[in-house]
Amino acid sequence: MLLLLVLLAAVLFAGIAMTIGEGLWSNTVALLLILLSGMIAQYNGRVLGAWGFQQVGSDDSFAWYFDFAGIWGVFSASLAIFRVYADTVSRTRMRFLPVIEKIGGPLMGIFVAVMFTSFATCTLLIPVGAGQWNLPEASESQQSTFRYMASPFTTVVKRFESAYQGAAPNVPKGE
């Protein structure tokens, strides 16, 4: 479990290093695309994984591999498609006051790195749930760090679900 946390810390550090100099506009677009792609992957990746698992007809112990690959496949594909679309639509970068750009760019870059790391942590919950890594045997600090790293993306998903359920029409359930 400690190695997973080290890996996630490396992902966070690399994300910050890659986005810190991109500017406020690019990082804001990247954050929105990561959130949108992550939500699409969270809901459609498991469906794709279940479909792939049914096609292969493998042992049930391998089902989490297909879920994991489906989520990351949908995330990667949707992020690439949205990035190409965003670059096509937004050819001109929005300009901000230099003070806002200097403060907001790196700050938004940190948000991008945190959200991507949180998405990665949420996807690591799939093998943890399948029993590949035993989270209850980890120390209390490792468990709390893992939960803390997963919470930003989990919070966004829960807020989206509650907003969607609140906007859905009341349809009577069949008996």
TASUL-V488610 format. One record per backbone hydrogen bond with DSSP energy under -0.5 kcal/mol. CO is the residue of the C=O (numbers start at 1). NH is the residue of the N-H. Records with the same first field share a line. If there is no record, write none. Layout:
BEGIN
CO->NH, NH
END
This chain:
BEGIN
1->5
2->6
3->7
4->8
5->9
6->10
7->11
8->12
9->13
10->14
11->15
12->16
13->17
14->18
15->19
16->20
19->22
23->27
24->28
25->29
26->30
27->31
28->32
29->33
30->34
31->35
32->36
33->37
34->38
35->39
36->40
37->41
38->42
39->43
40->44
41->45
44->48
45->49
46->50
47->51
48->52
49->53
50->54
51->55
52->56
53->57, 58
59->62
60->63
62->65, 66
63->67
64->68
65->69
66->70
67->71
68->72
69->73
70->74
71->75
72->76
73->77
74->78
75->79
76->80
77->81
78->82
79->83
80->84
81->85
82->86
83->87
84->88
85->89
86->90
89->91
91->93
97->101
98->102
99->103
100->104
101->105
103->107
104->108
105->109
106->110
107->111
108->112
109->113
110->114
111->115
112->116
113->117
114->118
115->119
116->120
117->121
118->122
119->123
120->124
121->125
122->125
123->126, 127
124->128
125->129
126->130
127->132, 133
128->131
133->135
135->138
139->143
140->144
141->145
142->146
143->147
144->148
145->149
146->150
147->151
148->152
150->154
151->155
152->156
153->157
154->158
155->159
156->160
157->161
158->162
159->163
160->164
161->165
162->166
163->167
164->168
169->171
170->172
END
